[in-house]
């Protein structure tokens, strides 16, 4: 992304956007992580900034004081955190807000968003050709409104080059912890997590919402029927053609319907259901890894291992060890 600038100084300037209607935790969650990190030796200079430089009223009605407008920020920023609001269409239609996001992105080493803040990045063209995450309920809308963005509806956050987008609300805390870990290592990040009494072990690829509950959000009966068939028997050979035949539509029509309703392909949904099935089997049973792979539909332990590594950042054996114990979880990458 041409607009992302290089880092400026040892003291890391972090700008968090705020505007009327913003979700309160989108702002305060990441800000709390960065400022808490300063207690353990980090050097973040956190500024909350609004387009006009005046205080804002959040979606919950709580007023938030800001540090000013963009002119009061350092010339170079280390991190930009773009927050969101439920009425994203109104947000992207506000010229002053879009100017704030676009201008600050061009001054930042890395650009991030929380929840529906991804829509602001997409409107600015900063997500074109990139993978992105947002709140699970908004994933389909993001994919439909911005087809040049590859929306991944399941992960807690998605990193693509210097741009990282996260899921809804509390996922901004996970995102900020991952940035602290990048900057200062896992030890300091774990101190922050312990201080805030939040999980450190939740990796970016972890599911933000149960795949098996997703059919409740799908309105079209064909899409709901396909999802029901997949969740009823994840180990069955659910290819696109066989799913379409069972639903009584063409594979092309099913593909369009499924993406419009869910923001993902049938293959992505199938993999997410199989992953969730495997997680449940690993958490609650003692079957060998190869048996878990067969029962969840992956076919082989190697295929399951690749999906676990890609989605969760851990191998199935490590997943079983850490999620079946109440002991402190190892940091990501240690397993």
ZADO-1210 file (C-alpha; in nm, 4 decimals, padded with zeros to 6 digits):
<atoms>
<atom x="00.0000" y="00.0000" z="00.0000" code="UNK" pos="1"/>
<atom x="00.1702" y="00.3128" z="-00.1229" code="UNK" pos="2"/>
<atom x="00.0290" y="00.5333" z="00.1507" code="UNK" pos="3"/>
<atom x="00.1837" y="00.3491" z="00.4443" code="UNK" pos="4"/>
<atom x="00.4893" y="00.5398" z="00.5630" code="UNK" pos="5"/>
<atom x="00.7990" y="00.4219" z="00.7471" code="UNK" pos="6"/>
<atom x="00.8302" y="00.4273" z="01.1245" code="UNK" pos="7"/>
<atom x="00.9525" y="00.7545" z="01.2698" code="UNK" pos="8"/>
<atom x="01.0980" y="00.7286" z="01.6186" code="UNK" pos="9"/>
<atom x="01.1599" y="00.5115" z="01.9224" code="UNK" pos="10"/>
<atom x="00.8434" y="00.6490" z="02.0824" code="UNK" pos="11"/>
<atom x="00.5610" y="00.4891" z="01.8880" code="UNK" pos="12"/>
<atom x="00.2803" y="00.7303" z="01.8022" code="UNK" pos="13"/>
<atom x="-00.0592" y="00.5583" z="01.7910" code="UNK" pos="14"/>
<atom x="-00.3628" y="00.7413" z="01.6552" code="UNK" pos="15"/>
<atom x="-00.7084" y="00.6062" z="01.7401" code="UNK" pos="16"/>
<atom x="-00.9977" y="00.7580" z="01.5464" code="UNK" pos="17"/>
<atom x="-01.3161" y="00.8739" z="01.7180" code="UNK" pos="18"/>
<atom x="-01.6347" y="01.0256" z="01.5779" code="UNK" pos="19"/>
<atom x="-02.0008" y="01.0582" z="01.6694" code="UNK" pos="20"/>
<atom x="-02.1668" y="00.7174" z="01.6815" code="UNK" pos="21"/>
<atom x="-01.8399" y="00.5263" z="01.7211" code="UNK" pos="22"/>
<atom x="-01.8562" y="00.2123" z="01.9344" code="UNK" pos="23"/>
<atom x="-01.6985" y="00.2919" z="02.2690" code="UNK" pos="24"/>
<atom x="-01.4935" y="-00.0263" z="02.3074" code="UNK" pos="25"/>
<atom x="-01.3505" y="00.0128" z="01.9566" code="UNK" pos="26"/>
<atom x="-01.1727" y="00.3200" z="02.0917" code="UNK" pos="27"/>
<atom x="-01.1001" y="00.2302" z="02.4530" code="UNK" pos="28"/>
<atom x="-01.0064" y="-00.1378" z="02.4034" code="UNK" pos="29"/>
<atom x="-00.6949" y="-00.0843" z="02.1874" code="UNK" pos="30"/>
<atom x="-00.6052" y="00.2363" z="02.3745" code="UNK" pos="31"/>
<atom x="-00.6096" y="00.0485" z="02.7058" code="UNK" pos="32"/>
<atom x="-00.3810" y="-00.2232" z="02.5674" code="UNK" pos="33"/>
<atom x="-00.1216" y="00.0237" z="02.4384" code="UNK" pos="34"/>
<atom x="-00.1217" y="00.2429" z="02.7488" code="UNK" pos="35"/>
<atom x="-00.1043" y="-00.0622" z="02.9768" code="UNK" pos="36"/>
<atom x="00.1963" y="-00.1820" z="02.7767" code="UNK" pos="37"/>
<atom x="00.3723" y="00.1386" z="02.8833" code="UNK" pos="38"/>
<atom x="00.3596" y="00.0142" z="03.2434" code="UNK" pos="39"/>
<atom x="00.5866" y="-00.2731" z="03.1408" code="UNK" pos="40"/>
<atom x="00.8443" y="-00.0837" z="02.9393" code="UNK" pos="41"/>
<atom x="00.6778" y="00.0001" z="02.6091" code="UNK" pos="42"/>
<atom x="00.6759" y="00.3548" z="02.4739" code="UNK" pos="43"/>
<atom x="00.3437" y="00.4216" z="02.3035" code="UNK" pos="44"/>
<atom x="00.2153" y="00.7760" z="02.2621" code="UNK" pos="45"/>
<atom x="-00.1579" y="00.7149" z="02.2242" code="UNK" pos="46"/>
<atom x="-00.3729" y="00.9946" z="02.0818" code="UNK" pos="47"/>
<atom x="-00.7485" y="00.9844" z="02.0269" code="UNK" pos="48"/>
<atom x="-00.8325" y="01.2032" z="01.7285" code="UNK" pos="49"/>
<atom x="-01.1589" y="01.3173" z="01.5704" code="UNK" pos="50"/>
<atom x="-01.2132" y="01.4875" z="01.2328" code="UNK" pos="51"/>
<atom x="-01.3006" y="01.8215" z="01.3940" code="UNK" pos="52"/>
<atom x="-01.0757" y="01.7874" z="01.6975" code="UNK" pos="53"/>
<atom x="-01.3763" y="01.8071" z="01.9302" code="UNK" pos="54"/>
<atom x="-01.5167" y="01.5505" z="02.1741" code="UNK" pos="55"/>
<atom x="-01.7562" y="01.2847" z="02.0431" code="UNK" pos="56"/>
<atom x="-02.0612" y="01.0961" z="02.1648" code="UNK" pos="57"/>
<atom x="-02.0316" y="00.7195" z="02.1227" code="UNK" pos="58"/>
<atom x="-02.3054" y="00.4744" z="02.0220" code="UNK" pos="59"/>
<atom x="-02.3632" y="00.3978" z="02.3904" code="UNK" pos="60"/>
<atom x="-02.4190" y="00.7658" z="02.4698" code="UNK" pos="61"/>
<atom x="-02.0922" y="00.8008" z="02.6597" code="UNK" pos="62"/>
<atom x="-01.8955" y="01.1114" z="02.5633" code="UNK" pos="63"/>
<atom x="-01.5271" y="01.0640" z="02.4850" code="UNK" pos="64"/>
<atom x="-01.2704" y="01.3391" z="02.5105" code="UNK" pos="65"/>
<atom x="-01.0219" y="01.3551" z="02.2245" code="UNK" pos="66"/>
<atom x="-00.6689" y="01.4901" z="02.2021" code="UNK" pos="67"/>
<atom x="-00.7510" y="01.7035" z="01.9004" code="UNK" pos="68"/>
<atom x="-00.7595" y="01.6824" z="01.5240" code="UNK" pos="69"/>
<atom x="-00.5083" y="01.5425" z="01.2741" code="UNK" pos="70"/>
<atom x="-00.3010" y="01.8621" z="01.2689" code="UNK" pos="71"/>
<atom x="-00.1959" y="01.8045" z="01.6296" code="UNK" pos="72"/>
<atom x="-00.0448" y="01.4630" z="01.5589" code="UNK" pos="73"/>
<atom x="00.3214" y="01.3908" z="01.4839" code="UNK" pos="74"/>
<atom x="00.4171" y="01.4001" z="01.1179" code="UNK" pos="75"/>
<atom x="00.4813" y="01.0249" z="01.1164" code="UNK" pos="76"/>
<atom x="00.2640" y="00.7712" z="01.2959" code="UNK" pos="77"/>
<atom x="00.3587" y="00.4210" z="01.3944" code="UNK" pos="78"/>
<atom x="00.0042" y="00.2831" z="01.4089" code="UNK" pos="79"/>
<atom x="-00.3377" y="00.3986" z="01.2974" code="UNK" pos="80"/>
<atom x="-00.6429" y="00.2351" z="01.4569" code="UNK" pos="81"/>
<atom x="-00.9580" y="00.3032" z="01.2555" code="UNK" pos="82"/>
<atom x="-01.2699" y="00.2431" z="01.4621" code="UNK" pos="83"/>
<atom x="-01.6246" y="00.1755" z="01.3441" code="UNK" pos="84"/>
<atom x="-01.9918" y="00.2463" z="01.3923" code="UNK" pos="85"/>
<atom x="-02.2947" y="00.0286" z="01.3341" code="UNK" pos="86"/>
<atom x="-02.4316" y="00.2557" z="01.0600" code="UNK" pos="87"/>
<atom x="-02.1306" y="00.2057" z="00.8345" code="UNK" pos="88"/>
<atom x="-02.3024" y="00.3533" z="00.5282" code="UNK" pos="89"/>
<atom x="-02.3358" y="00.6860" z="00.7086" code="UNK" pos="90"/>
<atom x="-01.9748" y="00.6675" z="00.8198" code="UNK" pos="91"/>
<atom x="-01.8284" y="00.6139" z="00.4720" code="UNK" pos="92"/>
<atom x="-02.0461" y="00.8982" z="00.3394" code="UNK" pos="93"/>
<atom x="-01.8912" y="01.1560" z="00.5754" code="UNK" pos="94"/>
<atom x="-01.6219" y="01.3482" z="00.3806" code="UNK" pos="95"/>
<atom x="-01.4405" y="01.4765" z="00.6912" code="UNK" pos="96"/>
<atom x="-01.4150" y="01.1283" z="00.8408" code="UNK" pos="97"/>
<atom x="-01.2935" y="00.9765" z="00.5149" code="UNK" pos="98"/>
<atom x="-01.0377" y="01.2549" z="00.4782" code="UNK" pos="99"/>
<atom x="-00.9145" y="01.1816" z="00.8317" code="UNK" pos="100"/>
<atom x="-00.8712" y="00.8101" z="00.7601" code="UNK" pos="101"/>
<atom x="-00.7054" y="00.8593" z="00.4214" code="UNK" pos="102"/>
<atom x="-00.4723" y="01.1310" z="00.5455" code="UNK" pos="103"/>
<atom x="-00.3590" y="00.9462" z="00.8573" code="UNK" pos="104"/>
<atom x="-00.3108" y="00.6189" z="00.6680" code="UNK" pos="105"/>
<atom x="-00.0601" y="00.7918" z="00.4439" code="UNK" pos="106"/>
<atom x="00.1406" y="00.8937" z="00.7519" code="UNK" pos="107"/>
<atom x="00.1342" y="00.5535" z="00.9246" code="UNK" pos="108"/>
<atom x="00.3730" y="00.2587" z="00.9278" code="UNK" pos="109"/>
<atom x="00.0849" y="00.0196" z="00.9795" code="UNK" pos="110"/>
<atom x="-00.2891" y="00.0628" z="00.9463" code="UNK" pos="111"/>
<atom x="-00.5485" y="-00.1317" z="01.1445" code="UNK" pos="112"/>
<atom x="-00.9239" y="-00.1353" z="01.1889" code="UNK" pos="113"/>
<atom x="-01.1680" y="-00.2619" z="01.4484" code="UNK" pos="114"/>
<atom x="-01.5081" y="-00.4054" z="01.3583" code="UNK" pos="115"/>
<atom x="-01.6863" y="-00.1922" z="01.0945" code="UNK" pos="116"/>
<atom x="-01.3811" y="00.0309" z="01.0689" code="UNK" pos="117"/>
<atom x="-01.2921" y="-00.2036" z="00.7826" code="UNK" pos="118"/>
<atom x="-01.5603" y="-00.0315" z="00.5734" code="UNK" pos="119"/>
<atom x="-01.3761" y="00.2992" z="00.6098" code="UNK" pos="120"/>
<atom x="-01.0510" y="00.1381" z="00.4955" code="UNK" pos="121"/>
<atom x="-01.2320" y="-00.0272" z="00.2053" code="UNK" pos="122"/>
<atom x="-01.3981" y="00.2997" z="00.1028" code="UNK" pos="123"/>
<atom x="-01.0550" y="00.4649" z="00.1026" code="UNK" pos="124"/>
<atom x="-00.9245" y="00.1898" z="-00.1277" code="UNK" pos="125"/>
<atom x="-00.6803" y="00.0674" z="00.1347" code="UNK" pos="126"/>
<atom x="-00.8164" y="-00.2883" z="00.1244" code="UNK" pos="127"/>
<atom x="-00.8231" y="-00.3330" z="-00.2531" code="UNK" pos="128"/>
<atom x="-00.6579" y="-00.6650" z="-00.3366" code="UNK" pos="129"/>
<atom x="-00.6181" y="-00.7492" z="00.0309" code="UNK" pos="130"/>
<atom x="-00.7731" y="-00.9983" z="00.2706" code="UNK" pos="131"/>
<atom x="-00.9805" y="-00.8454" z="00.5479" code="UNK" pos="132"/>
<atom x="-01.1965" y="-00.9253" z="00.8500" code="UNK" pos="133"/>
<atom x="-01.4854" y="-00.7483" z="01.0164" code="UNK" pos="134"/>
<atom x="-01.7693" y="-00.8338" z="01.2526" code="UNK" pos="135"/>
<atom x="-01.9204" y="-01.1678" z="01.1517" code="UNK" pos="136"/>
<atom x="-02.2606" y="-01.0068" z="01.1019" code="UNK" pos="137"/>
<atom x="-02.1166" y="-00.7535" z="00.8554" code="UNK" pos="138"/>
<atom x="-01.8889" y="-00.9816" z="00.6526" code="UNK" pos="139"/>
<atom x="-02.1436" y="-01.0385" z="00.3761" code="UNK" pos="140"/>
<atom x="-02.2123" y="-00.6654" z="00.3477" code="UNK" pos="141"/>
<atom x="-01.8422" y="-00.5842" z="00.3232" code="UNK" pos="142"/>
<atom x="-01.7930" y="-00.8453" z="00.0504" code="UNK" pos="143"/>
<atom x="-02.0945" y="-00.7203" z="-00.1457" code="UNK" pos="144"/>
<atom x="-02.0134" y="-00.3503" z="-00.1151" code="UNK" pos="145"/>
<atom x="-01.6412" y="-00.3847" z="-00.1917" code="UNK" pos="146"/>
<atom x="-01.5821" y="-00.6759" z="-00.4319" code="UNK" pos="147"/>
<atom x="-01.2106" y="-00.5976" z="-00.4640" code="UNK" pos="148"/>
<atom x="-01.1671" y="-00.6957" z="-00.0987" code="UNK" pos="149"/>
<atom x="-01.1269" y="-01.0634" z="-00.0082" code="UNK" pos="150"/>
<atom x="-01.3409" y="-01.0866" z="00.3038" code="UNK" pos="151"/>
<atom x="-01.2617" y="-01.3632" z="00.5520" code="UNK" pos="152"/>
<atom x="-01.5721" y="-01.3827" z="00.7722" code="UNK" pos="153"/>
<atom x="-01.4396" y="-01.6122" z="01.0437" code="UNK" pos="154"/>
<atom x="-01.1034" y="-01.4933" z="01.1880" code="UNK" pos="155"/>
<atom x="-01.0625" y="-01.2673" z="01.4897" code="UNK" pos="156"/>
<atom x="-00.8208" y="-01.0583" z="01.2836" code="UNK" pos="157"/>
<atom x="-00.6499" y="-01.0778" z="00.9457" code="UNK" pos="158"/>
<atom x="-00.3087" y="-00.9364" z="00.8639" code="UNK" pos="159"/>
<atom x="-00.2195" y="-00.8579" z="00.5025" code="UNK" pos="160"/>
<atom x="00.1081" y="-00.6704" z="00.4706" code="UNK" pos="161"/>
<atom x="00.0975" y="-00.3441" z="00.6694" code="UNK" pos="162"/>
<atom x="-00.2807" y="-00.3586" z="00.7053" code="UNK" pos="163"/>
<atom x="-00.4580" y="-00.5556" z="00.9798" code="UNK" pos="164"/>
<atom x="-00.8352" y="-00.5706" z="01.0176" code="UNK" pos="165"/>
<atom x="-01.0183" y="-00.7220" z="01.3126" code="UNK" pos="166"/>
<atom x="-01.3604" y="-00.8581" z="01.3968" code="UNK" pos="167"/>
<atom x="-01.6152" y="-00.7033" z="01.6274" code="UNK" pos="168"/>
<atom x="-01.5620" y="-00.4929" z="01.9372" code="UNK" pos="169"/>
<atom x="-01.3481" y="-00.6986" z="02.1799" code="UNK" pos="170"/>
<atom x="-01.1405" y="-00.8309" z="01.8871" code="UNK" pos="171"/>
<atom x="-00.9728" y="-00.4907" z="01.8898" code="UNK" pos="172"/>
<atom x="-00.8081" y="-00.5962" z="02.2160" code="UNK" pos="173"/>
<atom x="-00.6765" y="-00.9154" z="02.0519" code="UNK" pos="174"/>
<atom x="-00.5498" y="-00.7067" z="01.7622" code="UNK" pos="175"/>
<atom x="-00.3720" y="-00.4572" z="01.9875" code="UNK" pos="176"/>
<atom x="-00.2126" y="-00.7371" z="02.1923" code="UNK" pos="177"/>
<atom x="-00.0763" y="-00.8902" z="01.8721" code="UNK" pos="178"/>
<atom x="00.0778" y="-00.5549" z="01.7751" code="UNK" pos="179"/>
<atom x="00.2361" y="-00.5197" z="02.1193" code="UNK" pos="180"/>
<atom x="00.3752" y="-00.8707" z="02.0790" code="UNK" pos="181"/>
<atom x="00.5195" y="-00.7753" z="01.7391" code="UNK" pos="182"/>
<atom x="00.6832" y="-00.4664" z="01.8877" code="UNK" pos="183"/>
<atom x="00.8049" y="-00.5944" z="02.2241" code="UNK" pos="184"/>
<atom x="00.7800" y="-00.9733" z="02.2268" code="UNK" pos="185"/>
<atom x="00.5482" y="-01.2269" z="02.3824" code="UNK" pos="186"/>
<atom x="00.6664" y="-01.1732" z="02.7387" code="UNK" pos="187"/>
<atom x="00.5588" y="-00.8102" z="02.7577" code="UNK" pos="188"/>
<atom x="00.2334" y="-00.8821" z="02.5720" code="UNK" pos="189"/>
<atom x="00.1489" y="-01.1545" z="02.8229" code="UNK" pos="190"/>
<atom x="00.2085" y="-00.9101" z="03.1081" code="UNK" pos="191"/>
<atom x="-00.0423" y="-00.6743" z="02.9462" code="UNK" pos="192"/>
<atom x="-00.2957" y="-00.9559" z="02.8998" code="UNK" pos="193"/>
<atom x="-00.2601" y="-01.0610" z="03.2624" code="UNK" pos="194"/>
<atom x="-00.2985" y="-00.7027" z="03.3822" code="UNK" pos="195"/>
<atom x="-00.6179" y="-00.6594" z="03.1796" code="UNK" pos="196"/>
<atom x="-00.7414" y="-01.0101" z="03.2688" code="UNK" pos="197"/>
<atom x="-00.7919" y="-01.1090" z="02.9051" code="UNK" pos="198"/>
<atom x="-00.6826" y="-01.4100" z="02.7007" code="UNK" pos="199"/>
<atom x="-00.3411" y="-01.3961" z="02.5425" code="UNK" pos="200"/>
<atom x="-00.3698" y="-01.7300" z="02.3613" code="UNK" pos="201"/>
<atom x="-00.6520" y="-01.6361" z="02.1216" code="UNK" pos="202"/>
<atom x="-00.4763" y="-01.6311" z="01.7833" code="UNK" pos="203"/>
<atom x="-00.5883" y="-01.4123" z="01.4959" code="UNK" pos="204"/>
<atom x="-00.7254" y="-01.7067" z="01.3004" code="UNK" pos="205"/>
<atom x="-00.9465" y="-01.8365" z="01.5803" code="UNK" pos="206"/>
<atom x="-01.3140" y="-01.8394" z="01.4898" code="UNK" pos="207"/>
<atom x="-01.4993" y="-01.5312" z="01.6125" code="UNK" pos="208"/>
<atom x="-01.8323" y="-01.7137" z="01.6063" code="UNK" pos="209"/>
<atom x="-01.9576" y="-02.0677" z="01.5836" code="UNK" pos="210"/>
<atom x="-01.9932" y="-02.1857" z="01.2248" code="UNK" pos="211"/>
<atom x="-02.2807" y="-02.4103" z="01.3304" code="UNK" pos="212"/>
<atom x="-02.4850" y="-02.1082" z="01.4347" code="UNK" pos="213"/>
<atom x="-02.4323" y="-01.9261" z="01.1055" code="UNK" pos="214"/>
<atom x="-02.7429" y="-02.0784" z="00.9367" code="UNK" pos="215"/>
<atom x="-02.9564" y="-01.8758" z="01.1750" code="UNK" pos="216"/>
<atom x="-02.8256" y="-01.5650" z="00.9993" code="UNK" pos="217"/>
<atom x="-02.8893" y="-01.6916" z="00.6451" code="UNK" pos="218"/>
<atom x="-03.2297" y="-01.5880" z="00.5124" code="UNK" pos="219"/>
<atom x="-03.2452" y="-01.7718" z="00.1799" code="UNK" pos="220"/>
<atom x="-03.3909" y="-02.1225" z="00.2189" code="UNK" pos="221"/>
<atom x="-03.1440" y="-02.2734" z="-00.0316" code="UNK" pos="222"/>
<atom x="-02.8456" y="-02.1409" z="00.1625" code="UNK" pos="223"/>
<atom x="-02.9929" y="-02.2565" z="00.4927" code="UNK" pos="224"/>
<atom x="-03.0556" y="-02.6045" z="00.3493" code="UNK" pos="225"/>
<atom x="-02.6965" y="-02.6341" z="00.2249" code="UNK" pos="226"/>
<atom x="-02.5588" y="-02.5199" z="00.5599" code="UNK" pos="227"/>
<atom x="-02.7818" y="-02.7637" z="00.7456" code="UNK" pos="228"/>
<atom x="-02.6558" y="-03.0474" z="00.5247" code="UNK" pos="229"/>
<atom x="-02.2923" y="-02.9580" z="00.5907" code="UNK" pos="230"/>
<atom x="-02.3296" y="-02.9207" z="00.9679" code="UNK" pos="231"/>
<atom x="-02.5338" y="-03.2428" z="00.9921" code="UNK" pos="232"/>
<atom x="-02.2456" y="-03.4493" z="00.8495" code="UNK" pos="233"/>
<atom x="-01.9169" y="-03.2615" z="00.8064" code="UNK" pos="234"/>
<atom x="-01.7358" y="-03.5803" z="00.6989" code="UNK" pos="235"/>
<atom x="-01.9543" y="-03.6339" z="00.3898" code="UNK" pos="236"/>
<atom x="-01.8072" y="-03.5463" z="00.0448" code="UNK" pos="237"/>
<atom x="-01.9707" y="-03.2038" z="00.0131" code="UNK" pos="238"/>
<atom x="-01.8416" y="-03.0818" z="-00.3215" code="UNK" pos="239"/>
<atom x="-01.9937" y="-02.7699" z="-00.4861" code="UNK" pos="240"/>
<atom x="-02.1708" y="-02.9744" z="-00.7517" code="UNK" pos="241"/>
<atom x="-02.3200" y="-03.2264" z="-00.5080" code="UNK" pos="242"/>
<atom x="-02.4405" y="-02.9512" z="-00.2743" code="UNK" pos="243"/>
<atom x="-02.6003" y="-02.7679" z="-00.5656" code="UNK" pos="244"/>
<atom x="-02.7728" y="-03.0829" z="-00.6904" code="UNK" pos="245"/>
<atom x="-02.9081" y="-03.1580" z="-00.3439" code="UNK" pos="246"/>
<atom x="-03.0395" y="-02.8013" z="-00.3188" code="UNK" pos="247"/>
<atom x="-03.1970" y="-02.8161" z="-00.6657" code="UNK" pos="248"/>
<atom x="-03.0001" y="-02.5253" z="-00.8140" code="UNK" pos="249"/>
<atom x="-02.6986" y="-02.4822" z="-01.0388" code="UNK" pos="250"/>
<atom x="-02.3521" y="-02.4644" z="-00.8859" code="UNK" pos="251"/>
<atom x="-02.3118" y="-02.1111" z="-01.0238" code="UNK" pos="252"/>
<atom x="-02.6415" y="-01.9959" z="-00.8701" code="UNK" pos="253"/>
<atom x="-02.5512" y="-02.1538" z="-00.5358" code="UNK" pos="254"/>
<atom x="-02.2129" y="-01.9848" z="-00.5413" code="UNK" pos="255"/>
<atom x="-02.3740" y="-01.6417" z="-00.5915" code="UNK" pos="256"/>
<atom x="-02.6408" y="-01.7015" z="-00.3283" code="UNK" pos="257"/>
<atom x="-02.3985" y="-01.8356" z="-00.0713" code="UNK" pos="258"/>
<atom x="-02.1527" y="-01.5515" z="-00.1058" code="UNK" pos="259"/>
<atom x="-02.4268" y="-01.2874" z="-00.0967" code="UNK" pos="260"/>
<atom x="-02.5773" y="-01.4372" z="00.2194" code="UNK" pos="261"/>
<atom x="-02.2630" y="-01.5282" z="00.4111" code="UNK" pos="262"/>
<atom x="-01.9660" y="-01.3508" z="00.2549" code="UNK" pos="263"/>
<atom x="-01.7882" y="-01.6838" z="00.2010" code="UNK" pos="264"/>
<atom x="-01.7808" y="-01.9727" z="-00.0437" code="UNK" pos="265"/>
<atom x="-01.9321" y="-02.3136" z="00.0265" code="UNK" pos="266"/>
<atom x="-01.5777" y="-02.4485" z="00.0476" code="UNK" pos="267"/>
<atom x="-01.4813" y="-02.1941" z="00.3118" code="UNK" pos="268"/>
<atom x="-01.7916" y="-02.2721" z="00.5120" code="UNK" pos="269"/>
<atom x="-01.7308" y="-02.6458" z="00.4850" code="UNK" pos="270"/>
<atom x="-01.3752" y="-02.6034" z="00.6086" code="UNK" pos="271"/>
<atom x="-01.4883" y="-02.3875" z="00.9010" code="UNK" pos="272"/>
<atom x="-01.7467" y="-02.6485" z="01.0061" code="UNK" pos="273"/>
<atom x="-01.4918" y="-02.9283" z="00.9783" code="UNK" pos="274"/>
<atom x="-01.2421" y="-02.7248" z="01.1779" code="UNK" pos="275"/>
<atom x="-01.4972" y="-02.6613" z="01.4508" code="UNK" pos="276"/>
<atom x="-01.5896" y="-03.0295" z="01.4546" code="UNK" pos="277"/>
<atom x="-01.2241" y="-03.1285" z="01.4909" code="UNK" pos="278"/>
<atom x="-01.1752" y="-02.8740" z="01.7699" code="UNK" pos="279"/>
<atom x="-01.4690" y="-03.0203" z="01.9595" code="UNK" pos="280"/>
<atom x="-01.3379" y="-03.3758" z="01.9181" code="UNK" pos="281"/>
<atom x="-00.9905" y="-03.2743" z="02.0344" code="UNK" pos="282"/>
<atom x="-01.1254" y="-03.0875" z="02.3357" code="UNK" pos="283"/>
<atom x="-01.3621" y="-03.3564" z="02.4519" code="UNK" pos="284"/>
<atom x="-01.2137" y="-03.6926" z="02.3575" code="UNK" pos="285"/>
<atom x="-00.9028" y="-03.9067" z="02.3376" code="UNK" pos="286"/>
<atom x="-00.9304" y="-04.0357" z="01.9812" code="UNK" pos="287"/>
<atom x="-00.6023" y="-04.0508" z="01.7860" code="UNK" pos="288"/>
<atom x="-00.5363" y="-03.7522" z="01.5594" code="UNK" pos="289"/>
<atom x="-00.5914" y="-03.9622" z="01.2461" code="UNK" pos="290"/>
<atom x="-00.9346" y="-04.0701" z="01.3751" code="UNK" pos="291"/>
<atom x="-01.0293" y="-03.7098" z="01.4520" code="UNK" pos="292"/>
<atom x="-00.9279" y="-03.6119" z="01.0986" code="UNK" pos="293"/>
<atom x="-01.1517" y="-03.8811" z="00.9531" code="UNK" pos="294"/>
<atom x="-01.4538" y="-03.8064" z="01.1704" code="UNK" pos="295"/>
<atom x="-01.4360" y="-03.4327" z="01.1022" code="UNK" pos="296"/>
<atom x="-01.4050" y="-03.4751" z="00.7263" code="UNK" pos="297"/>
<atom x="-01.0425" y="-03.3786" z="00.6675" code="UNK" pos="298"/>
<atom x="-00.9533" y="-03.7263" z="00.5483" code="UNK" pos="299"/>
<atom x="-00.5962" y="-03.7247" z="00.6753" code="UNK" pos="300"/>
<atom x="-00.4081" y="-03.5888" z="00.9723" code="UNK" pos="301"/>
<atom x="-00.1761" y="-03.3963" z="00.7397" code="UNK" pos="302"/>
<atom x="-00.4669" y="-03.2105" z="00.5783" code="UNK" pos="303"/>
<atom x="-00.6098" y="-03.1326" z="00.9214" code="UNK" pos="304"/>
<atom x="-00.2696" y="-03.0145" z="01.0440" code="UNK" pos="305"/>
<atom x="-00.2374" y="-02.7704" z="00.7519" code="UNK" pos="306"/>
<atom x="-00.5814" y="-02.6240" z="00.8198" code="UNK" pos="307"/>
<atom x="-00.5116" y="-02.5887" z="01.1931" code="UNK" pos="308"/>
<atom x="-00.1789" y="-02.4176" z="01.1273" code="UNK" pos="309"/>
<atom x="-00.3348" y="-02.1810" z="00.8744" code="UNK" pos="310"/>
<atom x="-00.6472" y="-02.0952" z="01.0747" code="UNK" pos="311"/>
<atom x="-00.5306" y="-02.1178" z="01.4361" code="UNK" pos="312"/>
<atom x="-00.1524" y="-02.1018" z="01.4233" code="UNK" pos="313"/>
<atom x="-00.1108" y="-02.4304" z="01.6142" code="UNK" pos="314"/>
<atom x="-00.0931" y="-02.8005" z="01.5321" code="UNK" pos="315"/>
<atom x="-00.3863" y="-03.0259" z="01.6372" code="UNK" pos="316"/>
<atom x="-00.1738" y="-03.1932" z="01.9049" code="UNK" pos="317"/>
<atom x="-00.0802" y="-02.8558" z="02.0532" code="UNK" pos="318"/>
<atom x="-00.4423" y="-02.7424" z="02.0350" code="UNK" pos="319"/>
<atom x="-00.5542" y="-03.0467" z="02.2317" code="UNK" pos="320"/>
<atom x="-00.2832" y="-02.9900" z="02.4931" code="UNK" pos="321"/>
<atom x="-00.3587" y="-02.6250" z="02.5539" code="UNK" pos="322"/>
<atom x="-00.7381" y="-02.6321" z="02.5396" code="UNK" pos="323"/>
<atom x="-00.7800" y="-02.9377" z="02.7601" code="UNK" pos="324"/>
<atom x="-00.5764" y="-02.7838" z="03.0403" code="UNK" pos="325"/>
<atom x="-00.6473" y="-02.5026" z="03.2835" code="UNK" pos="326"/>
<atom x="-00.2752" y="-02.4279" z="03.2994" code="UNK" pos="327"/>
<atom x="-00.1376" y="-02.1138" z="03.1387" code="UNK" pos="328"/>
<atom x="-00.1451" y="-02.1406" z="02.7609" code="UNK" pos="329"/>
<atom x="00.1829" y="-02.1142" z="02.5745" code="UNK" pos="330"/>
<atom x="00.2330" y="-01.8129" z="02.3561" code="UNK" pos="331"/>
<atom x="00.1534" y="-01.8454" z="01.9898" code="UNK" pos="332"/>
<atom x="00.4484" y="-02.0003" z="01.8115" code="UNK" pos="333"/>
<atom x="00.5822" y="-02.1809" z="02.1193" code="UNK" pos="334"/>
<atom x="00.3772" y="-02.4954" z="02.0546" code="UNK" pos="335"/>
</atoms>
